[in-house]
Amino acid sequence: MAYQRIVDHLLGLAHPDIAQHSQRFFKTAKGEYGFGDKFLGIRVPVIRQTIKQYKTTPLDVVERLLQSEYHEIRLFALLLLVFRFTKTEANEQDNIYQLYINNTQYVNNWDLVDSSAHHIVGAYLEDKDRIVLDEFSTSESLWERRIAIIATFYFTKRGQFDDTLRISEKLLEDKEDLIHKAVGWMLREVGKQDLAAEVDFLKLHYKKMPRTMLRYAIEKFSKQERQRYLAGEI
């Protein structure tokens, strides 16, 4: 059976020392954002290499893998979906997108979001209504809110900034540090494409932005500019 064959393959790649490091790195202790997550200890490049062996795996099997208790098996499933999405026709892209949207509770750490949201959600919504991003931006789920902003990376790389700026504004008062970092990162990416667009946004909002968000957004500015923003002197 395809499902068990893939699981057995990934279990065979497990490394206890790497797993222990990952448990700490991804904040799995009680009260932390990754509480309860389990790791096998497989490096990302190894997972990416493994994808090539199972690229024709049926989507129902991929969905089962995405619902695994193990972080790396969920990552494998997401990277496989990304691979499939870029190589397939529109009807299967529909199915991949719906599978993703129906299983966001399993896309539940920052690396899982960041390696998949713009490649699947952003790419799928390129020529469609993007209201789902606004809905996710107000979700109780930290990870759906992060999906909302990271998905806009797809548009930013193509010179479309409205969605990134709109979702960033919605998330200005978010309480989670992982959202502050994500929004700051996406604003920085806007600046790489159109510095004036980022600066205009910052002038309106920088004084009420969380410190981490602002620091990420202005990371590529000159030292003097960064100091002025952080001192509220723009």
C-alpha positions as CSV (number, residue, x, y, z in Angstrom):
1,M,0.0,0.0,0.0
2,A,1.4,3.4,-1.0
3,Y,0.7,5.1,2.3
4,Q,2.5,2.5,4.4
5,R,5.4,2.3,2.0
6,I,6.0,6.0,2.3
7,V,5.6,6.0,6.1
8,D,8.1,3.1,6.4
9,H,10.5,4.9,4.1
10,L,10.4,8.1,6.2
11,L,10.6,6.2,9.5
12,G,13.7,4.6,8.1
13,L,15.3,8.0,7.7
14,A,14.7,9.1,11.3
15,H,17.6,10.3,13.4
16,P,17.0,10.7,17.2
17,D,19.6,13.4,17.7
18,I,18.1,15.6,15.0
19,A,14.7,14.9,16.3
20,Q,15.7,16.2,19.8
21,H,17.1,19.3,18.3
22,S,14.0,19.9,16.2
23,Q,11.7,19.5,19.3
24,R,13.6,22.4,20.8
25,F,13.9,24.5,17.7
26,F,10.3,24.3,16.8
27,K,9.1,25.2,20.3
28,T,7.2,22.1,21.2
29,A,7.2,22.5,25.0
30,K,3.9,23.2,26.9
31,G,2.7,26.7,26.3
32,E,4.9,27.2,23.1
33,Y,3.5,27.5,19.6
34,G,4.5,24.0,18.5
35,F,3.3,22.2,21.7
36,G,2.7,18.5,21.2
37,D,4.4,18.2,17.7
38,K,6.5,15.1,17.2
39,F,9.6,14.9,15.1
40,L,11.4,12.0,13.4
41,G,14.6,13.9,12.8
42,I,14.9,14.1,9.0
43,R,16.6,17.0,7.3
44,V,14.6,19.0,4.8
45,P,17.0,18.2,1.8
46,V,16.5,14.5,2.5
47,I,12.8,15.0,2.4
48,R,13.0,16.9,-0.8
49,Q,15.0,14.1,-2.4
50,T,12.5,11.6,-1.3
51,I,9.6,13.5,-3.0
52,K,11.0,12.4,-6.4
53,Q,10.4,8.8,-5.7
54,Y,6.7,9.2,-4.9
55,K,5.6,12.0,-7.2
56,T,2.6,10.1,-8.6
57,T,1.2,9.3,-5.1
58,P,-2.7,9.6,-5.2
59,L,-4.0,12.7,-3.5
60,D,-6.1,10.6,-1.0
61,V,-2.8,9.1,0.2
62,V,-1.1,12.5,0.4
63,E,-4.0,13.7,2.5
64,R,-3.5,10.9,4.9
65,L,0.2,11.7,5.1
66,L,-0.7,15.4,5.8
67,Q,-2.7,14.3,8.8
68,S,0.2,12.5,10.3
69,E,1.3,13.1,13.9
70,Y,4.9,13.5,12.7
71,H,6.1,16.9,11.5
72,E,8.4,15.6,8.8
73,I,5.6,13.4,7.3
74,R,3.4,16.4,7.1
75,L,6.2,18.4,5.5
76,F,6.7,15.5,3.0
77,A,3.0,15.7,2.1
78,L,3.1,19.5,1.6
79,L,6.2,19.4,-0.5
80,L,4.7,16.7,-2.6
81,L,1.6,18.8,-3.1
82,V,3.7,21.8,-4.1
83,F,5.6,19.6,-6.6
84,R,2.4,18.2,-8.0
85,F,0.7,21.6,-8.2
86,T,3.4,23.0,-10.4
87,K,3.4,20.1,-12.7
88,T,-0.3,19.4,-13.3
89,E,-3.4,20.6,-15.0
90,A,-6.0,23.0,-13.7
91,N,-8.5,20.3,-12.5
92,E,-5.9,18.7,-10.3
93,Q,-4.8,22.1,-9.1
94,D,-8.4,22.6,-7.9
95,N,-8.2,19.3,-6.0
96,I,-4.8,20.2,-4.5
97,Y,-6.0,23.6,-3.4
98,Q,-9.2,22.2,-1.8
99,L,-7.2,19.5,0.0
100,Y,-4.9,22.2,1.4
101,I,-7.7,24.5,2.5
102,N,-9.6,21.5,4.1
103,N,-6.5,20.5,6.1
104,T,-5.0,23.7,7.4
105,Q,-5.1,22.4,10.9
106,Y,-2.2,20.1,9.9
107,V,-0.2,23.0,8.3
108,N,0.6,23.9,11.9
109,N,4.1,25.3,12.1
110,W,5.9,28.2,10.5
111,D,8.1,26.0,8.2
112,L,5.1,24.1,7.0
113,V,3.2,27.3,6.1
114,D,6.3,29.0,4.5
115,S,7.1,26.1,2.3
116,S,3.6,25.7,0.9
117,A,1.2,28.7,1.2
118,H,2.5,30.9,-1.6
119,H,3.2,27.9,-3.9
120,I,-0.3,26.5,-3.5
121,V,-2.8,29.1,-2.1
122,G,-1.1,32.1,-3.7
123,A,-0.6,30.4,-7.1
124,Y,-4.1,29.1,-7.2
125,L,-5.7,32.5,-6.4
126,E,-3.7,34.3,-9.0
127,D,-6.7,34.7,-11.3
128,K,-9.4,34.2,-8.7
129,D,-11.2,36.0,-5.9
130,R,-8.9,36.3,-2.9
131,I,-11.5,36.7,-0.2
132,V,-10.2,33.6,1.5
133,L,-7.1,35.5,2.5
134,D,-9.2,38.1,4.3
135,E,-11.1,35.3,6.0
136,F,-7.9,33.6,7.1
137,S,-6.4,36.9,8.3
138,T,-9.1,37.0,11.0
139,S,-9.0,33.3,11.9
140,E,-8.5,32.2,15.5
141,S,-5.8,29.9,14.1
142,L,-2.3,31.4,14.1
143,W,-1.4,29.2,11.2
144,E,-4.3,30.3,9.0
145,R,-3.4,33.9,9.7
146,R,0.2,33.1,8.7
147,I,-1.1,31.4,5.5
148,A,-3.0,34.5,4.7
149,I,0.0,36.8,4.6
150,I,2.6,34.3,3.3
151,A,0.3,33.3,0.4
152,T,0.6,36.9,-0.8
153,F,4.3,36.3,-1.5
154,Y,3.3,34.8,-4.8
155,F,1.7,38.1,-5.9
156,T,4.5,40.3,-4.6
157,K,7.0,38.4,-6.7
158,R,4.9,39.3,-9.7
159,G,4.7,43.0,-8.8
160,Q,1.3,42.9,-7.2
161,F,1.3,44.5,-3.8
162,D,-2.3,45.3,-2.9
163,D,-3.0,41.9,-1.2
164,T,0.2,42.0,0.9
165,L,-0.5,45.6,2.0
166,R,-4.2,44.9,2.8
167,I,-3.5,41.7,4.8
168,S,-0.6,43.4,6.6
169,E,-2.9,46.2,7.7
170,K,-5.4,43.6,9.0
171,L,-2.6,42.0,11.0
172,L,-1.0,45.1,12.6
173,E,-2.6,44.4,16.0
174,D,-2.0,40.6,16.0
175,K,-0.6,39.4,19.3
176,E,1.6,36.6,17.9
177,D,5.3,37.1,17.3
178,L,5.2,34.6,14.4
179,I,2.7,36.9,12.6
180,H,4.8,40.0,13.4
181,K,7.8,38.3,11.7
182,A,5.8,37.1,8.7
183,V,4.2,40.5,8.1
184,G,7.5,42.3,8.4
185,W,9.1,39.8,6.0
186,M,6.4,40.3,3.4
187,L,6.6,44.1,3.7
188,R,10.4,43.8,3.2
189,E,9.7,41.7,0.0
190,V,7.4,44.5,-1.2
191,G,10.2,46.9,-0.7
192,K,12.5,44.8,-2.8
193,Q,10.1,45.2,-5.7
194,D,8.9,48.7,-5.1
195,L,10.5,50.6,-2.2
196,A,8.1,53.5,-2.5
197,A,5.1,51.2,-1.9
198,E,6.7,49.9,1.3
199,V,7.7,53.3,2.5
200,D,4.2,54.7,1.9
201,F,2.7,51.9,4.0
202,L,5.3,52.3,6.7
203,K,4.7,56.1,7.0
204,L,1.0,55.4,7.7
205,H,1.5,52.5,10.1
206,Y,5.0,52.2,11.5
207,K,4.3,53.9,14.8
208,K,1.7,51.3,15.8
209,M,3.5,48.3,14.3
210,P,4.9,45.8,16.8
211,R,8.6,46.2,17.2
212,T,9.5,42.9,15.7
213,M,7.3,43.5,12.6
214,L,8.9,46.9,12.1
215,R,12.5,45.6,12.5
216,Y,11.8,42.9,9.9
217,A,10.3,45.3,7.5
218,I,13.2,47.8,7.6
219,E,16.0,45.3,7.8
220,K,17.4,46.3,4.4
221,F,17.2,50.1,5.1
222,S,20.3,52.0,5.9
223,K,21.4,52.1,9.6
224,Q,20.4,55.8,9.8
225,E,16.9,55.1,8.4
226,R,16.4,52.2,10.7
227,Q,17.3,54.3,13.7
228,R,14.9,57.0,12.6
229,Y,12.0,54.5,12.2
230,L,12.7,52.9,15.6
231,A,12.9,56.3,17.3
232,G,9.6,57.4,15.7
233,E,11.2,60.2,13.8
234,I,10.1,59.7,10.3
